[in-house]
Amino acid sequence: MFWKIVSVVLASIIKTFFAPSIGFAAGLSFGTTFAATALGAMAGFSFFYFFCDIILNRFYKKRKSHPSAKKLKNARKIVDFKRKHPVWLFVPMLPIMSIPVMAIVVRKFFRHNKPVFALSLLTVTLFALVGCLVFSPIQYL
């Protein structure tokens, strides 16, 4: 039972929406699967959020060339999108990608906006609940 919960937690660190399918396929209850998924998602987001500076610094040290015009144009598009759209519309879209990508994007672009971290944790928990609701019929197969 312990290893089943650990596998759900580890899977939800990367992809929160699909992790409940592992829990239900392993025979865990709805509450246990939701708790494990939410815990793993919040732990994964927090880890990548607080350590993404180290990750990005190592990435930029390896790449010593100057950014190309195409990369600068893409960066301008991201900044324009950030300025035009409010945070509460942008953050709930991010868990669709993955938790590490979400954490790095939130940390890089919304670092100075204090409620974004709490909004992100709430969004990740809601995605865990939606994933549990979508995949709960698996336990009856």
Disulfide bonds with the S-S distance in Angstrom:
none
